[in-house]
């Protein structure tokens, strides 16, 4: 009898959980791959730069194909649950060791990129200074009594060693 009770309660719990449908969902992580290149970085890469200079600006390319040695591909993808896939690419073409041309998809600015990957909503900036009108509207400061003046000269709290 106890085995049947355990079996029936297990089946009932399984049925209830299966009926929940979307209530229990697995955690899905963000998948970030590649090089995040911003509009400001891509603007620094221009014809005439060397491979080393490009690597200093954009980092190591995601794809440096030995069969296409005159081309470096910088690809960035961000796959986040519940949002659209973000994919951007920058292709740098070389003529020997020097940049010949740069192709790029629509790249975000640094601020746009950080906003796109951030989960925290940007708060309103804190106001740190009053305007002239706000200063004029403030009540005048309360007058305080000046502290008593300090005594001039040495103050002794012990008897003198010699009689004067």
N, C-alpha and C positions, 0 to 999 in steps of 0.2 A: 504494500500500500504506500509506504513512504516514497518508493521509487516512482510510482505513478504521479504522486503529488509534485515531486521535483521536476519530472518531465513536463507535466502540464504547466507548471509555473514558468519553466524555461521557454516553452512554446508561446505562452501568453506574453512574456516580456519581449521575445523576438518579434512577435506580431505587432506589438505596440511600437517598438523601435522602427520597424519597417514602415509603418504607417506614418511616421513623422516626416518622411520624405526629405525636405530640405533643412530640417532643423539641425541635424548633425552633419556638418561638412568638414572635410579635412582641411588642415592649414595648407595654404599654397604660398610658396615663397616667390619673391620677385627674382626674375632671372635677368641679370645684367651681363652683357657680353660685349667685348670690343673696346674701342677707344672712343671716349666722349670728346668730340671736337666741337668747339663753339665757333660762332661767327668771328669773334675777335681773334682766335687762334688761326683760323683759316686765312684771315686777311693778312697775316704776317708772312704767309708762304707765297712767294712770288718767283717768277722766272729769274734764273741766275743764282739762286741759293744752292748750296751743296747738299748732298744727302745727309751729312752730319748736322747741318743747320736745320734741316727739316725734321730730323729725329729729335733735336733739342726742342723744337717748337711743338710738334704733334705727338712725340713719343714713338715707340717702336710700332711699325705697321702690323695690323692684324694679319694681312696677307702680303708676303713678299715672295712671289712665285719665281722659282729659278728658271722657268720657261719664259717668263715675261719679266726679265731683270730690269726693264726700263719703266716699271710700274709698281707703285706701292698703293695698297688699298687700306683705308682706315674705315672700318665699319663698326657701327654701334647699334645694339638692339637692347630694348628694355621690354620684357614681357611681365606685366603685372596683372594679377587676377582682377577682373571687373573693369579693366581699361583697355583702350586700343593699343596695339603693338606700336612701339616707337622704333623706327629704323631710319638711320641716317648714314650717309657714306661720303667719303672724300677720297678721290683718286688723284694721286700725284704722278705725272709722267715725267721721266727723265730723259735727257740726251747725254749719255755717258754718266758723269757724276753731277750734272747740273740740272736743276728743275727746268722743264720745257713748258709744262702747263699744269693747271689744277682744275679738276672738275669736282663740284660738290652739290649735294641736294640742298634743300632749304635748311639751313642750320640755325639753331636758336642762339640768342645771346647768352652770356653767362647767367644773367638773372633769370631769363626764361628757362634755361636748362635746370637750374636749381629749383625753380618753382614746379617744373614738370616732374622731377623725381622726388620732391619732398612730400612727405605725408602730413607734415605739420602746416597748417594754414598760417600765412603770414599775418601777424598781429599789426594793428595800427601802430605807427610810430609814436613813442611817448613824447609829449610836448615838453620841452625843457626850458623854454624862455617865454616870458610874458611880452605881449605887444605893448606899445606905448599907451594905448587906450586902456588896456587892462591894468597897467601900472598906475595910471591917473585915478582909476576907480577904486584902488585900494585905500583903506582908511589910513590916516597918518599913524606912525608908530607911537606907542604910549611913551610919555616922558618918564624917565627914571631919575631918581635922585642920584647925584654923584656920590660915590663912596667917600667916606671921610679921608682926608688927606693923610698920607703916611707921615709920621714924625721925622723931622730932619735930624741928621746926625746919628751917632751910634746910640743904640738902645741897650742898656745894661740890665740884666736880671740877676746880677751877682754884685756883691760889695767890691769896691775897688781894693786893690792889693796895697796901695800906698795911700797915706793920708795926703791930701793936697793942701 
